[in-house]
Amino acid sequence: MSTAREQPDSRATLRAGLPDRYLNPDDIAEIFEVPKETVYQWRKKHIGLPGFRIGKHLRYDPADVRTYVTQLKTADRNAA
């Protein structure tokens, strides 16, 4: 039985289409199956997804996530 508190699997969300809201570092970590600290390191090193701040909160635009994944897939195909 599902409860209202349960969150949908973010990876399934990515496959089905990203949510219509800005994503936070927890969402990104879950989608890419990496620790949240990795998400922060990507930002610190200026690699990975482009994020932005709203006040003190780090957010990611779902459109940027789609673009980033597409770029990774293209780069991987070109490297093969």
PyMOL commands that set and color helices and strands:
alter all, ss='L'
color gray80, all
select helices_A, chain A and resi 10-16+25-32+36-44+62-79
alter helices_A, ss='H'
color red, helices_A
select strands_A, chain A and resi 52-54+57-59
alter strands_A, ss='S'
color yellow, strands_A
deselect
rebuild
show_as cartoon
